[in-house]
Amino acid sequence: MPEPERVVALRRRLQTLEPLELEIHDDSAAHAGHAGSAGGGHYRVRIVSPRFAGLSRVQRHRLVFAAAGDLMQRGVHALAITALAPGE
């Protein structure tokens, strides 16, 4: 089954972080009826990238949000992030 358009767009954006591993889970169905769910989907991301080495959790999340860019204003309502450096 092909990935939903929003997942494809998010995956494409996150490729700029040169991930060694990238998993994106669409949790939107679990949030149906939630006040913000009409404005976009709920996603869970697990990303492993050398770009995260030596960075704090906050710095890693900022990189992910920056890579997602305008998807955070259109299409993504919530993003749960696990961002790891290789070997973590």
N, CA, C and O atoms as a Maestro MAE file, in Angstrom:
{
 s_m_m2io_version
 :::
 2.0.0
}

f_m_ct {
 s_m_title
 :::
 protein
 m_atom[352] {
  # First column is atom index #
  i_m_mmod_type
  r_m_x_coord
  r_m_y_coord
  r_m_z_coord
  i_m_residue_number
  s_m_chain_name
  s_m_pdb_residue_name
  s_m_pdb_atom_name
  i_m_atomic_number
  :::
  1 25 0.836 -1.166 0.000 1 A "MET " " N  " 7
  2 3 0.000 0.000 0.000 1 A "MET " " CA " 6
  3 2 0.895 1.248 0.000 1 A "MET " " C  " 6
  4 15 1.811 1.346 0.816 1 A "MET " " O  " 8
  5 25 0.641 2.189 -0.896 2 A "PRO " " N  " 7
  6 3 1.480 3.395 -0.957 2 A "PRO " " CA " 6
  7 2 1.285 4.280 0.275 2 A "PRO " " C  " 6
  8 15 0.230 4.277 0.910 2 A "PRO " " O  " 8
  9 25 2.334 5.034 0.589 3 A "GLU " " N  " 7
  10 3 2.260 5.934 1.737 3 A "GLU " " CA " 6
  11 2 1.359 7.118 1.414 3 A "GLU " " C  " 6
  12 15 1.291 7.557 0.266 3 A "GLU " " O  " 8
  13 25 0.661 7.638 2.436 4 A "PRO " " N  " 7
  14 3 -0.147 8.839 2.225 4 A "PRO " " CA " 6
  15 2 0.736 10.012 1.781 4 A "PRO " " C  " 6
  16 15 1.924 10.059 2.100 4 A "PRO " " O  " 8
  17 25 0.149 10.941 1.054 5 A "GLU " " N  " 7
  18 3 0.878 12.086 0.490 5 A "GLU " " CA " 6
  19 2 1.654 12.879 1.545 5 A "GLU " " C  " 6
  20 15 2.785 13.296 1.297 5 A "GLU " " O  " 8
  21 25 1.058 13.086 2.708 6 A "ARG " " N  " 7
  22 3 1.736 13.848 3.760 6 A "ARG " " CA " 6
  23 2 2.975 13.118 4.273 6 A "ARG " " C  " 6
  24 15 3.990 13.748 4.566 6 A "ARG " " O  " 8
  25 25 2.896 11.807 4.379 7 A "VAL " " N  " 7
  26 3 4.048 11.020 4.830 7 A "VAL " " CA " 6
  27 2 5.158 11.086 3.787 7 A "VAL " " C  " 6
  28 15 6.332 11.215 4.137 7 A "VAL " " O  " 8
  29 25 4.800 11.000 2.523 8 A "VAL " " N  " 7
  30 3 5.783 11.101 1.441 8 A "VAL " " CA " 6
  31 2 6.463 12.469 1.492 8 A "VAL " " C  " 6
  32 15 7.683 12.562 1.358 8 A "VAL " " O  " 8
  33 25 5.679 13.526 1.684 9 A "ALA " " N  " 7
  34 3 6.237 14.879 1.740 9 A "ALA " " CA " 6
  35 2 7.163 15.032 2.945 9 A "ALA " " C  " 6
  36 15 8.240 15.618 2.829 9 A "ALA " " O  " 8
  37 25 6.753 14.513 4.092 10 A "LEU " " N  " 7
  38 3 7.581 14.600 5.294 10 A "LEU " " CA " 6
  39 2 8.864 13.796 5.117 10 A "LEU " " C  " 6
  40 15 9.941 14.260 5.492 10 A "LEU " " O  " 8
  41 25 8.763 12.606 4.553 11 A "ARG " " N  " 7
  42 3 9.942 11.765 4.298 11 A "ARG " " CA " 6
  43 2 10.925 12.498 3.373 11 A "ARG " " C  " 6
  44 15 12.133 12.478 3.606 11 A "ARG " " O  " 8
  45 25 10.406 13.134 2.342 12 A "ARG " " N  " 7
  46 3 11.247 13.865 1.394 12 A "ARG " " CA " 6
  47 2 11.991 15.002 2.101 12 A "ARG " " C  " 6
  48 15 13.185 15.200 1.873 12 A "ARG " " O  " 8
  49 25 11.293 15.741 2.951 13 A "ARG " " N  " 7
  50 3 11.912 16.852 3.673 13 A "ARG " " CA " 6
  51 2 12.991 16.362 4.638 13 A "ARG " " C  " 6
  52 15 14.052 16.975 4.753 13 A "ARG " " O  " 8
  53 25 12.719 15.270 5.323 14 A "LEU " " N  " 7
  54 3 13.658 14.775 6.332 14 A "LEU " " CA " 6
  55 2 14.902 14.148 5.708 14 A "LEU " " C  " 6
  56 15 15.896 13.929 6.401 14 A "LEU " " O  " 8
  57 25 14.858 13.860 4.426 15 A "GLN " " N  " 7
  58 3 16.047 13.335 3.737 15 A "GLN " " CA " 6
  59 2 17.193 14.338 3.774 15 A "GLN " " C  " 6
  60 15 18.353 13.946 3.639 15 A "GLN " " O  " 8
  61 25 16.894 15.622 3.952 16 A "THR " " N  " 7
  62 3 17.950 16.637 4.030 16 A "THR " " CA " 6
  63 2 18.834 16.437 5.260 16 A "THR " " C  " 6
  64 15 19.942 16.971 5.320 16 A "THR " " O  " 8
  65 25 18.355 15.677 6.233 17 A "LEU " " N  " 7
  66 3 19.141 15.391 7.435 17 A "LEU " " CA " 6
  67 2 20.017 14.153 7.259 17 A "LEU " " C  " 6
  68 15 20.671 13.716 8.205 17 A "LEU " " O  " 8
  69 25 20.032 13.591 6.061 18 A "GLU " " N  " 7
  70 3 20.869 12.444 5.708 18 A "GLU " " CA " 6
  71 2 20.697 11.277 6.682 18 A "GLU " " C  " 6
  72 15 21.673 10.793 7.255 18 A "GLU " " O  " 8
  73 25 19.450 10.826 6.868 19 A "PRO " " N  " 7
  74 3 19.216 9.764 7.844 19 A "PRO " " CA " 6
  75 2 19.782 8.418 7.417 19 A "PRO " " C  " 6
  76 15 19.765 8.050 6.242 19 A "PRO " " O  " 8
  77 25 20.284 7.699 8.414 20 A "LEU " " N  " 7
  78 3 20.680 6.305 8.206 20 A "LEU " " CA " 6
  79 2 19.458 5.417 8.395 20 A "LEU " " C  " 6
  80 15 19.357 4.344 7.799 20 A "LEU " " O  " 8
  81 25 18.533 5.877 9.229 21 A "GLU " " N  " 7
  82 3 17.258 5.205 9.462 21 A "GLU " " CA " 6
  83 2 16.185 6.280 9.559 21 A "GLU " " C  " 6
  84 15 16.414 7.352 10.120 21 A "GLU " " O  " 8
  85 25 15.018 5.987 9.012 22 A "LEU " " N  " 7
  86 3 13.904 6.928 9.093 22 A "LEU " " CA " 6
  87 2 12.603 6.145 9.091 22 A "LEU " " C  " 6
  88 15 12.289 5.444 8.130 22 A "LEU " " O  " 8
  89 25 11.857 6.270 10.166 23 A "GLU " " N  " 7
  90 3 10.537 5.644 10.278 23 A "GLU " " CA " 6
  91 2 9.527 6.747 10.543 23 A "GLU " " C  " 6
  92 15 9.732 7.592 11.414 23 A "GLU " " O  " 8
  93 25 8.444 6.735 9.793 24 A "ILE " " N  " 7
  94 3 7.364 7.693 9.997 24 A "ILE " " CA " 6
  95 2 6.073 6.909 10.154 24 A "ILE " " C  " 6
  96 15 5.687 6.131 9.282 24 A "ILE " " O  " 8
  97 25 5.416 7.130 11.280 25 A "HIS " " N  " 7
  98 3 4.145 6.457 11.556 25 A "HIS " " CA " 6
  99 2 3.038 7.496 11.580 25 A "HIS " " C  " 6
  100 15 3.157 8.530 12.237 25 A "HIS " " O  " 8
  101 25 1.974 7.218 10.868 26 A "ASP " " N  " 7
  102 3 0.813 8.101 10.834 26 A "ASP " " CA " 6
  103 2 -0.148 7.665 11.932 26 A "ASP " " C  " 6
  104 15 -0.795 6.623 11.826 26 A "ASP " " O  " 8
  105 25 -0.236 8.463 12.980 27 A "ASP " " N  " 7
  106 3 -1.118 8.171 14.114 27 A "ASP " " CA " 6
  107 2 -2.417 8.957 14.042 27 A "ASP " " C  " 6
  108 15 -3.144 9.033 15.032 27 A "ASP " " O  " 8
  109 25 -2.723 9.543 12.892 28 A "SER " " N  " 7
  110 3 -3.873 10.429 12.745 28 A "SER " " CA " 6
  111 2 -5.192 9.758 13.117 28 A "SER " " C  " 6
  112 15 -6.051 10.383 13.739 28 A "SER " " O  " 8
  113 25 -5.359 8.504 12.747 29 A "ALA " " N  " 7
  114 3 -6.623 7.816 13.017 29 A "ALA " " CA " 6
  115 2 -6.915 7.749 14.512 29 A "ALA " " C  " 6
  116 15 -8.077 7.782 14.917 29 A "ALA " " O  " 8
  117 25 -5.883 7.656 15.329 30 A "ALA " " N  " 7
  118 3 -6.065 7.586 16.780 30 A "ALA " " CA " 6
  119 2 -6.500 8.925 17.364 30 A "ALA " " C  " 6
  120 15 -6.933 8.993 18.515 30 A "ALA " " O  " 8
  121 25 -6.385 9.992 16.571 31 A "HIS " " N  " 7
  122 3 -6.727 11.334 17.054 31 A "HIS " " CA " 6
  123 2 -7.949 11.905 16.362 31 A "HIS " " C  " 6
  124 15 -8.214 13.103 16.468 31 A "HIS " " O  " 8
  125 25 -8.695 11.074 15.658 32 A "ALA " " N  " 7
  126 3 -9.903 11.545 14.976 32 A "ALA " " CA " 6
  127 2 -10.852 12.175 15.994 32 A "ALA " " C  " 6
  128 15 -11.090 11.626 17.070 32 A "ALA " " O  " 8
  129 25 -11.379 13.322 15.632 33 A "GLY " " N  " 7
  130 3 -12.289 14.032 16.523 33 A "GLY " " CA " 6
  131 2 -11.591 14.994 17.458 33 A "GLY " " C  " 6
  132 15 -12.251 15.818 18.090 33 A "GLY " " O  " 8
  133 25 -10.274 14.915 17.564 34 A "HIS " " N  " 7
  134 3 -9.484 15.833 18.378 34 A "HIS " " CA " 6
  135 2 -9.618 17.234 17.782 34 A "HIS " " C  " 6
  136 15 -9.689 17.380 16.562 34 A "HIS " " O  " 8
  137 25 -9.653 18.246 18.615 35 A "ALA " " N  " 7
  138 3 -9.893 19.613 18.155 35 A "ALA " " CA " 6
  139 2 -8.947 20.044 17.041 35 A "ALA " " C  " 6
  140 15 -9.371 20.756 16.131 35 A "ALA " " O  " 8
  141 25 -7.698 19.642 17.082 36 A "GLY " " N  " 7
  142 3 -6.743 20.069 16.067 36 A "GLY " " CA " 6
  143 2 -6.594 19.124 14.906 36 A "GLY " " C  " 6
  144 15 -5.855 19.418 13.966 36 A "GLY " " O  " 8
  145 25 -7.268 18.004 14.940 37 A "SER " " N  " 7
  146 3 -7.039 16.978 13.916 37 A "SER " " CA " 6
  147 2 -7.481 17.411 12.531 37 A "SER " " C  " 6
  148 15 -6.974 16.888 11.539 37 A "SER " " O  " 8
  149 25 -8.407 18.347 12.434 38 A "ALA " " N  " 7
  150 3 -8.864 18.800 11.125 38 A "ALA " " CA " 6
  151 2 -7.783 19.619 10.418 38 A "ALA " " C  " 6
  152 15 -7.804 19.741 9.194 38 A "ALA " " O  " 8
  153 25 -6.843 20.180 11.176 39 A "GLY " " N  " 7
  154 3 -5.804 21.019 10.596 39 A "GLY " " CA " 6
  155 2 -4.591 20.247 10.123 39 A "GLY " " C  " 6
  156 15 -3.650 20.855 9.612 39 A "GLY " " O  " 8
  157 25 -4.574 18.946 10.270 40 A "GLY " " N  " 7
  158 3 -3.431 18.158 9.828 40 A "GLY " " CA " 6
  159 2 -3.309 16.878 10.607 40 A "GLY " " C  " 6
  160 15 -4.076 16.613 11.532 40 A "GLY " " O  " 8
  161 25 -2.338 16.092 10.222 41 A "GLY " " N  " 7
  162 3 -2.177 14.777 10.816 41 A "GLY " " CA " 6
  163 2 -1.254 14.758 12.017 41 A "GLY " " C  " 6
  164 15 -0.533 15.714 12.301 41 A "GLY " " O  " 8
  165 25 -1.304 13.638 12.705 42 A "HIS " " N  " 7
  166 3 -0.442 13.362 13.856 42 A "HIS " " CA " 6
  167 2 0.547 12.285 13.423 42 A "HIS " " C  " 6
  168 15 0.152 11.215 12.959 42 A "HIS " " O  " 8
  169 25 1.825 12.577 13.577 43 A "TYR " " N  " 7
  170 3 2.859 11.664 13.110 43 A "TYR " " CA " 6
  171 2 3.898 11.415 14.195 43 A "TYR " " C  " 6
  172 15 4.137 12.251 15.067 43 A "TYR " " O  " 8
  173 25 4.502 10.241 14.110 44 A "ARG " " N  " 7
  174 3 5.579 9.843 15.008 44 A "ARG " " CA " 6
  175 2 6.781 9.529 14.125 44 A "ARG " " C  " 6
  176 15 6.684 8.727 13.196 44 A "ARG " " O  " 8
  177 25 7.920 10.166 14.420 45 A "VAL " " N  " 7
  178 3 9.132 10.015 13.611 45 A "VAL " " CA " 6
  179 2 10.252 9.458 14.467 45 A "VAL " " C  " 6
  180 15 10.477 9.907 15.591 45 A "VAL " " O  " 8
  181 25 10.945 8.485 13.929 46 A "ARG " " N  " 7
  182 3 12.196 7.985 14.525 46 A "ARG " " CA " 6
  183 2 13.244 8.148 13.438 46 A "ARG " " C  " 6
  184 15 13.139 7.569 12.357 46 A "ARG " " O  " 8
  185 25 14.257 8.949 13.746 47 A "ILE " " N  " 7
  186 3 15.284 9.260 12.756 47 A "ILE " " CA " 6
  187 2 16.665 9.117 13.395 47 A "ILE " " C  " 6
  188 15 16.908 9.605 14.499 47 A "ILE " " O  " 8
  189 25 17.558 8.443 12.681 48 A "VAL " " N  " 7
  190 3 18.944 8.279 13.118 48 A "VAL " " CA " 6
  191 2 19.813 8.965 12.067 48 A "VAL " " C  " 6
  192 15 19.761 8.627 10.884 48 A "VAL " " O  " 8
  193 25 20.611 9.932 12.516 49 A "SER " " N  " 7
  194 3 21.444 10.678 11.589 49 A "SER " " CA " 6
  195 2 22.745 11.103 12.257 49 A "SER " " C  " 6
  196 15 22.749 11.474 13.431 49 A "SER " " O  " 8
  197 25 23.847 11.052 11.517 50 A "PRO " " N  " 7
  198 3 25.110 11.559 12.054 50 A "PRO " " CA " 6
  199 2 25.038 13.054 12.366 50 A "PRO " " C  " 6
  200 15 25.832 13.564 13.156 50 A "PRO " " O  " 8
  201 25 24.099 13.744 11.754 51 A "ARG " " N  " 7
  202 3 23.940 15.184 11.992 51 A "ARG " " CA " 6
  203 2 23.553 15.491 13.438 51 A "ARG " " C  " 6
  204 15 23.703 16.626 13.890 51 A "ARG " " O  " 8
  205 25 23.056 14.488 14.166 52 A "PHE " " N  " 7
  206 3 22.624 14.704 15.548 52 A "PHE " " CA " 6
  207 2 23.741 14.488 16.569 52 A "PHE " " C  " 6
  208 15 23.556 14.774 17.752 52 A "PHE " " O  " 8
  209 25 24.877 13.997 16.133 53 A "ALA " " N  " 7
  210 3 25.983 13.717 17.057 53 A "ALA " " CA " 6
  211 2 26.400 14.989 17.792 53 A "ALA " " C  " 6
  212 15 26.643 16.029 17.179 53 A "ALA " " O  " 8
  213 25 26.477 14.883 19.106 54 A "GLY " " N  " 7
  214 3 26.908 16.000 19.934 54 A "GLY " " CA " 6
  215 2 25.861 17.052 20.194 54 A "GLY " " C  " 6
  216 15 26.144 18.038 20.875 54 A "GLY " " O  " 8
  217 25 24.650 16.878 19.671 55 A "LEU " " N  " 7
  218 3 23.587 17.855 19.867 55 A "LEU " " CA " 6
  219 2 22.648 17.439 20.994 55 A "LEU " " C  " 6
  220 15 22.454 16.251 21.252 55 A "LEU " " O  " 8
  221 25 22.078 18.421 21.648 56 A "SER " " N  " 7
  222 3 21.084 18.148 22.686 56 A "SER " " CA " 6
  223 2 19.776 17.708 22.031 56 A "SER " " C  " 6
  224 15 19.595 17.834 20.820 56 A "SER " " O  " 8
  225 25 18.894 17.204 22.840 57 A "ARG " " N  " 7
  226 3 17.582 16.777 22.345 57 A "ARG " " CA " 6
  227 2 16.853 17.953 21.698 57 A "ARG " " C  " 6
  228 15 16.254 17.803 20.633 57 A "ARG " " O  " 8
  229 25 16.902 19.111 22.333 58 A "VAL " " N  " 7
  230 3 16.231 20.300 21.797 58 A "VAL " " CA " 6
  231 2 16.831 20.695 20.452 58 A "VAL " " C  " 6
  232 15 16.093 21.013 19.520 58 A "VAL " " O  " 8
  233 25 18.150 20.679 20.338 59 A "GLN " " N  " 7
  234 3 18.806 21.023 19.071 59 A "GLN " " CA " 6
  235 2 18.421 20.040 17.960 59 A "GLN " " C  " 6
  236 15 18.221 20.441 16.814 59 A "GLN " " O  " 8
  237 25 18.322 18.775 18.300 60 A "ARG " " N  " 7
  238 3 17.924 17.750 17.327 60 A "ARG " " CA " 6
  239 2 16.497 18.002 16.845 60 A "ARG " " C  " 6
  240 15 16.215 17.936 15.649 60 A "ARG " " O  " 8
  241 25 15.611 18.289 17.782 61 A "HIS " " N  " 7
  242 3 14.208 18.541 17.426 61 A "HIS " " CA " 6
  243 2 14.101 19.784 16.550 61 A "HIS " " C  " 6
  244 15 13.304 19.816 15.612 61 A "HIS " " O  " 8
  245 25 14.890 20.795 16.847 62 A "ARG " " N  " 7
  246 3 14.874 22.007 16.021 62 A "ARG " " CA " 6
  247 2 15.291 21.699 14.594 62 A "ARG " " C  " 6
  248 15 14.717 22.240 13.649 62 A "ARG " " O  " 8
  249 25 16.284 20.836 14.429 63 A "LEU " " N  " 7
  250 3 16.704 20.436 13.079 63 A "LEU " " CA " 6
  251 2 15.572 19.719 12.344 63 A "LEU " " C  " 6
  252 15 15.343 19.965 11.159 63 A "LEU " " O  " 8
  253 25 14.872 18.838 13.043 64 A "VAL " " N  " 7
  254 3 13.765 18.102 12.424 64 A "VAL " " CA " 6
  255 2 12.650 19.072 12.038 64 A "VAL " " C  " 6
  256 15 12.127 18.997 10.926 64 A "VAL " " O  " 8
  257 25 12.281 19.980 12.940 65 A "PHE " " N  " 7
  258 3 11.226 20.948 12.631 65 A "PHE " " CA " 6
  259 2 11.644 21.858 11.477 65 A "PHE " " C  " 6
  260 15 10.823 22.180 10.618 65 A "PHE " " O  " 8
  261 25 12.900 22.271 11.446 66 A "ALA " " N  " 7
  262 3 13.385 23.115 10.351 66 A "ALA " " CA " 6
  263 2 13.315 22.371 9.017 66 A "ALA " " C  " 6
  264 15 12.946 22.948 7.994 66 A "ALA " " O  " 8
  265 25 13.670 21.092 9.035 67 A "ALA " " N  " 7
  266 3 13.603 20.291 7.812 67 A "ALA " " CA " 6
  267 2 12.155 20.113 7.355 67 A "ALA " " C  " 6
  268 15 11.874 20.146 6.157 67 A "ALA " " O  " 8
  269 25 11.236 19.924 8.306 68 A "ALA " " N  " 7
  270 3 9.817 19.770 7.965 68 A "ALA " " CA " 6
  271 2 9.264 21.071 7.382 68 A "ALA " " C  " 6
  272 15 8.344 21.048 6.564 68 A "ALA " " O  " 8
  273 25 9.821 22.194 7.802 69 A "GLY " " N  " 7
  274 3 9.459 23.494 7.237 69 A "GLY " " CA " 6
  275 2 7.982 23.800 7.297 69 A "GLY " " C  " 6
  276 15 7.342 23.636 8.336 69 A "GLY " " O  " 8
  277 25 7.444 24.245 6.180 70 A "ASP " " N  " 7
  278 3 6.056 24.693 6.141 70 A "ASP " " CA " 6
  279 2 5.039 23.568 6.278 70 A "ASP " " C  " 6
  280 15 3.843 23.835 6.394 70 A "ASP " " O  " 8
  281 25 5.487 22.316 6.267 71 A "LEU " " N  " 7
  282 3 4.549 21.217 6.521 71 A "LEU " " CA " 6
  283 2 3.962 21.323 7.929 71 A "LEU " " C  " 6
  284 15 2.872 20.822 8.202 71 A "LEU " " O  " 8
  285 25 4.709 21.985 8.814 72 A "MET " " N  " 7
  286 3 4.225 22.156 10.185 72 A "MET " " CA " 6
  287 2 3.051 23.144 10.241 72 A "MET " " C  " 6
  288 15 2.301 23.150 11.217 72 A "MET " " O  " 8
  289 25 2.887 23.963 9.227 73 A "GLN " " N  " 7
  290 3 1.753 24.881 9.164 73 A "GLN " " CA " 6
  291 2 0.631 24.335 8.285 73 A "GLN " " C  " 6
  292 15 -0.513 24.778 8.377 73 A "GLN " " O  " 8
  293 25 0.968 23.380 7.439 74 A "ARG " " N  " 7
  294 3 -0.041 22.815 6.542 74 A "ARG " " CA " 6
  295 2 0.202 21.313 6.405 74 A "ARG " " C  " 6
  296 15 1.143 20.883 5.737 74 A "ARG " " O  " 8
  297 25 -0.628 20.552 7.023 75 A "GLY " " N  " 7
  298 3 -0.535 19.107 6.864 75 A "GLY " " CA " 6
  299 2 -0.084 18.341 8.082 75 A "GLY " " C  " 6
  300 15 -0.459 17.181 8.252 75 A "GLY " " O  " 8
  301 25 0.715 18.962 8.940 76 A "VAL " " N  " 7
  302 3 1.183 18.273 10.147 76 A "VAL " " CA " 6
  303 2 0.709 19.066 11.356 76 A "VAL " " C  " 6
  304 15 1.111 20.212 11.557 76 A "VAL " " O  " 8
  305 25 -0.144 18.449 12.153 77 A "HIS " " N  " 7
  306 3 -0.645 19.095 13.369 77 A "HIS " " CA " 6
  307 2 0.251 18.778 14.559 77 A "HIS " " C  " 6
  308 15 0.520 19.641 15.395 77 A "HIS " " O  " 8
  309 25 0.709 17.534 14.626 78 A "ALA " " N  " 7
  310 3 1.536 17.094 15.754 78 A "ALA " " CA " 6
  311 2 2.627 16.158 15.252 78 A "ALA " " C  " 6
  312 15 2.404 15.326 14.372 78 A "ALA " " O  " 8
  313 25 3.820 16.317 15.837 79 A "LEU " " N  " 7
  314 3 4.957 15.506 15.433 79 A "LEU " " CA " 6
  315 2 5.718 15.066 16.680 79 A "LEU " " C  " 6
  316 15 6.327 15.886 17.368 79 A "LEU " " O  " 8
  317 25 5.677 13.768 16.966 80 A "ALA " " N  " 7
  318 3 6.444 13.192 18.074 80 A "ALA " " CA " 6
  319 2 7.765 12.707 17.485 80 A "ALA " " C  " 6
  320 15 7.781 11.947 16.518 80 A "ALA " " O  " 8
  321 25 8.877 13.157 18.080 81 A "ILE " " N  " 7
  322 3 10.186 12.921 17.474 81 A "ILE " " CA " 6
  323 2 11.101 12.111 18.383 81 A "ILE " " C  " 6
  324 15 11.247 12.425 19.564 81 A "ILE " " O  " 8
  325 25 11.710 11.081 17.836 82 A "THR " " N  " 7
  326 3 12.840 10.401 18.445 82 A "THR " " CA " 6
  327 2 13.986 10.597 17.483 82 A "THR " " C  " 6
  328 15 14.004 10.011 16.401 82 A "THR " " O  " 8
  329 25 14.960 11.432 17.879 83 A "ALA " " N  " 7
  330 3 16.090 11.763 17.006 83 A "ALA " " CA " 6
  331 2 17.371 11.266 17.672 83 A "ALA " " C  " 6
  332 15 17.728 11.703 18.766 83 A "ALA " " O  " 8
  333 25 18.054 10.349 16.995 84 A "LEU " " N  " 7
  334 3 19.238 9.715 17.568 84 A "LEU " " CA " 6
  335 2 20.438 9.858 16.643 84 A "LEU " " C  " 6
  336 15 20.294 9.953 15.425 84 A "LEU " " O  " 8
  337 25 21.624 9.870 17.244 85 A "ALA " " N  " 7
  338 3 22.862 9.783 16.486 85 A "ALA " " CA " 6
  339 2 23.180 8.288 16.351 85 A "ALA " " C  " 6
  340 15 22.699 7.486 17.152 85 A "ALA " " O  " 8
  341 25 23.974 7.907 15.362 86 A "PRO " " N  " 7
  342 3 24.332 6.503 15.209 86 A "PRO " " CA " 6
  343 2 24.956 5.963 16.506 86 A "PRO " " C  " 6
  344 15 25.758 6.632 17.160 86 A "PRO " " O  " 8
  345 25 24.566 4.752 16.847 87 A "GLY " " N  " 7
  346 3 25.097 4.112 18.047 87 A "GLY " " CA " 6
  347 2 24.323 4.394 19.313 87 A "GLY " " C  " 6
  348 15 24.624 3.821 20.360 87 A "GLY " " O  " 8
  349 25 23.339 5.258 19.240 88 A "GLU " " N  " 7
  350 3 22.520 5.545 20.431 88 A "GLU " " CA " 6
  351 2 21.324 4.621 20.493 88 A "GLU " " C  " 6
  352 15 20.521 4.712 21.422 88 A "GLU " " O  " 8
  :::
 }
 m_bond[351] {
  # First column is bond index #
  i_m_from
  i_m_to
  i_m_order
  :::
  1 1 2 1
  2 2 3 1
  3 3 4 2
  4 3 5 1
  5 5 6 1
  6 6 7 1
  7 7 8 2
  8 7 9 1
  9 9 10 1
  10 10 11 1
  11 11 12 2
  12 11 13 1
  13 13 14 1
  14 14 15 1
  15 15 16 2
  16 15 17 1
  17 17 18 1
  18 18 19 1
  19 19 20 2
  20 19 21 1
  21 21 22 1
  22 22 23 1
  23 23 24 2
  24 23 25 1
  25 25 26 1
  26 26 27 1
  27 27 28 2
  28 27 29 1
  29 29 30 1
  30 30 31 1
  31 31 32 2
  32 31 33 1
  33 33 34 1
  34 34 35 1
  35 35 36 2
  36 35 37 1
  37 37 38 1
  38 38 39 1
  39 39 40 2
  40 39 41 1
  41 41 42 1
  42 42 43 1
  43 43 44 2
  44 43 45 1
  45 45 46 1
  46 46 47 1
  47 47 48 2
  48 47 49 1
  49 49 50 1
  50 50 51 1
  51 51 52 2
  52 51 53 1
  53 53 54 1
  54 54 55 1
  55 55 56 2
  56 55 57 1
  57 57 58 1
  58 58 59 1
  59 59 60 2
  60 59 61 1
  61 61 62 1
  62 62 63 1
  63 63 64 2
  64 63 65 1
  65 65 66 1
  66 66 67 1
  67 67 68 2
  68 67 69 1
  69 69 70 1
  70 70 71 1
  71 71 72 2
  72 71 73 1
  73 73 74 1
  74 74 75 1
  75 75 76 2
  76 75 77 1
  77 77 78 1
  78 78 79 1
  79 79 80 2
  80 79 81 1
  81 81 82 1
  82 82 83 1
  83 83 84 2
  84 83 85 1
  85 85 86 1
  86 86 87 1
  87 87 88 2
  88 87 89 1
  89 89 90 1
  90 90 91 1
  91 91 92 2
  92 91 93 1
  93 93 94 1
  94 94 95 1
  95 95 96 2
  96 95 97 1
  97 97 98 1
  98 98 99 1
  99 99 100 2
  100 99 101 1
  101 101 102 1
  102 102 103 1
  103 103 104 2
  104 103 105 1
  105 105 106 1
  106 106 107 1
  107 107 108 2
  108 107 109 1
  109 109 110 1
  110 110 111 1
  111 111 112 2
  112 111 113 1
  113 113 114 1
  114 114 115 1
  115 115 116 2
  116 115 117 1
  117 117 118 1
  118 118 119 1
  119 119 120 2
  120 119 121 1
  121 121 122 1
  122 122 123 1
  123 123 124 2
  124 123 125 1
  125 125 126 1
  126 126 127 1
  127 127 128 2
  128 127 129 1
  129 129 130 1
  130 130 131 1
  131 131 132 2
  132 131 133 1
  133 133 134 1
  134 134 135 1
  135 135 136 2
  136 135 137 1
  137 137 138 1
  138 138 139 1
  139 139 140 2
  140 139 141 1
  141 141 142 1
  142 142 143 1
  143 143 144 2
  144 143 145 1
  145 145 146 1
  146 146 147 1
  147 147 148 2
  148 147 149 1
  149 149 150 1
  150 150 151 1
  151 151 152 2
  152 151 153 1
  153 153 154 1
  154 154 155 1
  155 155 156 2
  156 155 157 1
  157 157 158 1
  158 158 159 1
  159 159 160 2
  160 159 161 1
  161 161 162 1
  162 162 163 1
  163 163 164 2
  164 163 165 1
  165 165 166 1
  166 166 167 1
  167 167 168 2
  168 167 169 1
  169 169 170 1
  170 170 171 1
  171 171 172 2
  172 171 173 1
  173 173 174 1
  174 174 175 1
  175 175 176 2
  176 175 177 1
  177 177 178 1
  178 178 179 1
  179 179 180 2
  180 179 181 1
  181 181 182 1
  182 182 183 1
  183 183 184 2
  184 183 185 1
  185 185 186 1
  186 186 187 1
  187 187 188 2
  188 187 189 1
  189 189 190 1
  190 190 191 1
  191 191 192 2
  192 191 193 1
  193 193 194 1
  194 194 195 1
  195 195 196 2
  196 195 197 1
  197 197 198 1
  198 198 199 1
  199 199 200 2
  200 199 201 1
  201 201 202 1
  202 202 203 1
  203 203 204 2
  204 203 205 1
  205 205 206 1
  206 206 207 1
  207 207 208 2
  208 207 209 1
  209 209 210 1
  210 210 211 1
  211 211 212 2
  212 211 213 1
  213 213 214 1
  214 214 215 1
  215 215 216 2
  216 215 217 1
  217 217 218 1
  218 218 219 1
  219 219 220 2
  220 219 221 1
  221 221 222 1
  222 222 223 1
  223 223 224 2
  224 223 225 1
  225 225 226 1
  226 226 227 1
  227 227 228 2
  228 227 229 1
  229 229 230 1
  230 230 231 1
  231 231 232 2
  232 231 233 1
  233 233 234 1
  234 234 235 1
  235 235 236 2
  236 235 237 1
  237 237 238 1
  238 238 239 1
  239 239 240 2
  240 239 241 1
  241 241 242 1
  242 242 243 1
  243 243 244 2
  244 243 245 1
  245 245 246 1
  246 246 247 1
  247 247 248 2
  248 247 249 1
  249 249 250 1
  250 250 251 1
  251 251 252 2
  252 251 253 1
  253 253 254 1
  254 254 255 1
  255 255 256 2
  256 255 257 1
  257 257 258 1
  258 258 259 1
  259 259 260 2
  260 259 261 1
  261 261 262 1
  262 262 263 1
  263 263 264 2
  264 263 265 1
  265 265 266 1
  266 266 267 1
  267 267 268 2
  268 267 269 1
  269 269 270 1
  270 270 271 1
  271 271 272 2
  272 271 273 1
  273 273 274 1
  274 274 275 1
  275 275 276 2
  276 275 277 1
  277 277 278 1
  278 278 279 1
  279 279 280 2
  280 279 281 1
  281 281 282 1
  282 282 283 1
  283 283 284 2
  284 283 285 1
  285 285 286 1
  286 286 287 1
  287 287 288 2
  288 287 289 1
  289 289 290 1
  290 290 291 1
  291 291 292 2
  292 291 293 1
  293 293 294 1
  294 294 295 1
  295 295 296 2
  296 295 297 1
  297 297 298 1
  298 298 299 1
  299 299 300 2
  300 299 301 1
  301 301 302 1
  302 302 303 1
  303 303 304 2
  304 303 305 1
  305 305 306 1
  306 306 307 1
  307 307 308 2
  308 307 309 1
  309 309 310 1
  310 310 311 1
  311 311 312 2
  312 311 313 1
  313 313 314 1
  314 314 315 1
  315 315 316 2
  316 315 317 1
  317 317 318 1
  318 318 319 1
  319 319 320 2
  320 319 321 1
  321 321 322 1
  322 322 323 1
  323 323 324 2
  324 323 325 1
  325 325 326 1
  326 326 327 1
  327 327 328 2
  328 327 329 1
  329 329 330 1
  330 330 331 1
  331 331 332 2
  332 331 333 1
  333 333 334 1
  334 334 335 1
  335 335 336 2
  336 335 337 1
  337 337 338 1
  338 338 339 1
  339 339 340 2
  340 339 341 1
  341 341 342 1
  342 342 343 1
  343 343 344 2
  344 343 345 1
  345 345 346 1
  346 346 347 1
  347 347 348 2
  348 347 349 1
  349 349 350 1
  350 350 351 1
  351 351 352 2
  :::
 }
}
